[in-house]
Amino acid sequence: VARRTRGGASPRPLLAVPHILADESSCYYHGYVLAEMSVFQTRAYFLEKHGHIVDNPAIGPALTEKYWVPGNSAMFLDLVEGLTGKPLSGEAWVSHLKEPVKETLKRERSDYDEAVKNGPAVSGDIDLDMRVRIVDGDEVITDSQQTGSFAASAEAFERYVRRRIGDSS
């Protein structure tokens, strides 16, 4: 392609542009486009199959099985098709972009109101089988190893944010 468009090889690959912060580095924006296409295709698949994504217990296992377990042992395009059943395309992304802003806001508000009405999908403490540390610069805001649970760390973080923004509720 470089030969046809530039007459030969160039110091930077054709589909790369200079990185915004360092000219000697390149940034492969087509990779971001492919990733965005896959996100919208994956979302569309889950919404069509399950009706909702947030707090849906079917989503995590499906992503784990089809995307995370194969990892780099499978080609990116094969991962997307393996989950969604369709080759990667821009169809879902373009459909999203074509939706008028007022309709998007109305739909998203409706989804939000429904989620608030339904309440959290889980209650009580959540065992993530991991340590969660939330830091701001050098300040450790909370550490689940010290608080004893994810829920206690989440509460500590919420208090931190409320203090930071001056919310006394």
Secondary structure, 3 states (H helix, E strand, C coil): CHHHHHCCCCCCCCCCEECCCCCCCEECHHHHHHHHHHHHHHHHHHHHHHCCCCCCCCHHHHHHHHHHCCHHHCCHHHHHHHHHCCCCCCHHHHHHHHCCHHHHHHHHHHHHHHHHHHCCCCCCCCCCCCCCEEEECCEEEEEHHHHCCHHHHHHHHHHHHHHHHCCCC
